[in-house]
């Protein structure tokens, strides 16, 4: 209890067909097909988003992410800078990526063929 379904992407075809038929039957009755997207102004999702934005502002989330990101990137550089399997560690703010390589020697970028 307390669960809230946000996206039907994982539903089985059987249920999607039933939902479609119900929507199609109702659209036929009222003369219009009402539809939307996953988060289309649903009051629960809108309230959660508004509260998240309020909290992010209150705790100055962006500044904290920058500060913690600087620490994260410094720690990654210290820990992995000379590791033989790490080609590069980079990112922005509190998001980082580590490139794992077989050989640290520079290689040309590959282009899709």
Buried (B, 14 or more C-beta within 10 A) or exposed (E): EEEEEEEEEEEEEEEEEEEEEEEEEEEEEEEEEEEEEEEEEBEEBEEBEEEEEEEEEEEEBEEEBBEEBEEBBEEBEEEBEEEEEBBEBEEEBBEBEBEEEEEBEEEEEEEEE
